[in-house]
Amino acid sequence: MPLTELSASALSQAIHARQFSCREVMQAFLDRIAVVNPRFNAVVSLQAHDLLLAQADVCDQELARGHSRGWLHGIPLAFKDLVDVAGIPTTCGSVLLRDNIPAQDALLVQRLKAQGGIVIGKTNTPEWGLGSNTFNPVFGATGNAYNTAFTAGGSSGGAAVALAHRMLPLADGSDFMGSLRNPAAWNNVFGMRPSQGRVPAYPVNDAWVSQLSTDGPMARHVSDLSRLLETMSGFDPRSPLSLDDLPQGWSQQLRPKSRHIRVGWLGDLNGYLPMEDGILQACENGLQRLTDLGAHVEPAMATFSPTAVWQTWLAWRRVLTASRLAPMVARGRDACKPEALWEYDQAVGMSANDFLQASTERTVFYQDMLKLLGKFDILVMPSAQVWPFGIDTRWPAEIRTAHGTVKMDTYHRWMEVVLYPSLAGLPSLNVPCGFNPQGLPMGMQLIGQPRGDLAVLELGLAYEEAVSDWLAVRPVA
């Protein structure tokens, strides 16, 4: 079996057992990237091979002396091109940051480097991470792992495709409005938005209010994803709302758990969310696998008003996105994508009272979600409302359902289904749930209790074993 086929945990064990050298592992992934990446454009800002191999040699020398940095010792990593890595450009897909080379690693990078990971480059993302379609004026578009004529999703599209094509054993993503759940679904891998505060962010301009976006893990195996999440997680005083409620080593203690789990199927919220044909059926096929595992699956009825929640979401998203984009708009409005300018302009004129009212409405929504989660251990919804669309389509202007065509009034309205865990700060794991007749993947969200990350992962572990046939459908390079 090629080294690139191994799970991250298996790679770690093999490296530490000296079955393979870190140099051999690095070379294998570099060779894989050389073969696959020119077609899919998932990995960007790839570093010089000789420098990466030299870093791998240092890792081998350390192991020869009996020293390991951690479980990621010598394992290649590439971070999403929104995350600062010292010495490697962070462009955010914008021409305004084409030459932006940070001097300091983000906290996320520090933690993974401390466990021995070697950073080989970045993964592609949409400009500013906006829109679930990975293309930008700096690096171009990333094609879907299963068909390059279609989008990889986004904004962690490069990460998802790199995983699916074994260019990386693990990946980080970030998630505001489904930005790691959506591409994970569309490339047949796992991606988790952790509980709000689980993965601290630093440096940031605002450590108090800007909590809707979070970093999270992506992987081909739930066990790898769990271990990566543990490495990412933990309180940091510079991130005052970060969590520290899990015991050390928790990821190694997780076991599959599905029997008697109460699963509530929210579906399309009783017809509120337009869905392309086949998506609900694909998720129901996944739910049947959960039933076969011994879970109790039944329909769940939301008590919140989806229309009110959407308006609340828009207010929060406008304020947080506009504040992040303001310096870039000031530097060069003409260089910013239309969707970014729309977000920025929509926030102009919003008062503090408007935003506080949206916060009050968000609180009402959260309490409604708690009531639902009093009846169920896990809630399930699709991870997208459309199948992967053509790569040249910026975003779907309409959704064709079995009952007619529904126009989309914003560039992200077609992704409304993913906002509910985000707005409530709940953990949400995308799991694969099959393919459409064109061979394109879909996924569904397992949404957990507040801070219920471990329970979500335990169900995900059980589910992974039950869908090995779907996971075995490999994309063709």
Secondary structure, 3 states (H helix, E strand, C coil): CCHHHCCHHHHHHHHHCCCCCHHHHHHHHHHHHHHHHHHHCCEECCCCHHHHHHHHHHHHHHHHCCCCCCCCCCCEEEEECCCCECCECCCCCCHHHCCCCCCCCCHHHHHHHHCCCEEEEEECCCHHHCCCCCEECCCEECEECCEEEEECCCCCHHHHHHHHCCCCCCEEEEECCCCCHHHHHHCCCEEEECCCCCCCCCCCCCCCCCCCCEEEEEECCHHHHHHHHHHHCCCECCECCCCCCCCCCHHHHCCCCCCCCEEEECCCCCCCCCCCCCHHHHHHHHHHHHHHCCCEEEECCCCCCHHHHHHHHHHHHHHHHHHHHHHHHHHHHHHCCHHHHHHHHHHCCCCHHHHHHHHHHHHHHHHHHHHHHCCCCEEEEECCCCCCCECCCCCCCEEEECCEEEECCCCCHHHHHHHHHHHHCCCEEEEEEEECCCCCEEEEEEECCCCCHHHHHHHHHHHHHHCHHHHCCCCCC
